[in-house]
Amino acid sequence: ETIHIPRGVPHSVRNPGPEPGRMFILLTPGGAESFFDAFERLASGGPKALTPQALGDLAAEHGVEFLAPSA
């Protein structure tokens, strides 16, 4: 599958299947990859490091906004 999401458009990602999913993400212009690099470093600390507060702080540092799920 291929999807195009313009900058600033709210979106979500989920894997509805039982197997682990894989994604190839191309960001243009670049810059947002720093969030994913920092997220990987945070997540490598395990569940105790990846708290809602830590994730929120990380998102704020990188200009990422998490939205509540719609009903």
C-alpha positions in Angstrom: 0.0 0.0 0.0 1.0 3.6 -0.5 -0.4 6.6 1.3 0.3 10.3 1.0 -0.3 12.5 4.1 0.3 16.2 3.6 2.1 18.1 6.4 -0.3 19.1 9.2 -3.0 16.6 8.4 -4.0 14.6 11.5 -3.5 10.8 10.9 -2.9 7.6 12.7 -1.2 4.3 12.1 -2.2 0.9 13.3 -1.6 -2.7 12.4 -4.9 -4.7 12.5 -3.2 -8.0 11.8 -1.7 -10.6 14.1 1.8 -10.3 12.6 4.3 -7.4 13.2 4.0 -4.7 10.7 6.8 -2.9 8.8 6.7 0.6 7.3 8.9 2.5 4.9 8.4 6.2 5.6 9.6 8.9 3.2 9.5 12.5 4.6 9.9 15.5 2.4 11.2 17.9 3.2 13.3 16.2 5.8 13.6 17.1 9.5 10.9 15.0 11.1 13.2 11.9 11.2 14.8 13.5 14.3 11.6 12.6 16.2 11.8 9.0 15.2 15.5 8.8 16.2 14.8 10.3 19.6 11.7 8.0 20.0 13.9 5.0 19.3 16.4 6.1 21.9 13.6 6.7 24.5 11.9 3.3 23.7 15.2 1.4 24.1 15.0 2.3 27.8 12.0 -0.1 28.1 8.5 0.5 29.5 9.7 2.4 32.5 11.4 5.0 30.2 8.5 5.3 27.7 6.0 7.0 30.0 3.2 9.2 28.7 5.0 12.2 30.2 8.3 11.3 28.5 6.6 10.7 25.2 4.6 14.0 25.5 7.8 15.9 26.3 9.6 14.3 23.3 6.7 15.1 21.0 6.7 18.8 22.2 10.4 19.1 21.6 9.9 17.9 18.0 6.7 19.8 17.1 4.6 16.6 17.1 1.1 16.7 18.5 -0.8 13.6 19.6 -4.5 13.8 19.3 -7.1 11.9 21.3 -8.8 9.1 19.4 -12.1 10.1 17.9 -15.2 8.3 19.1 
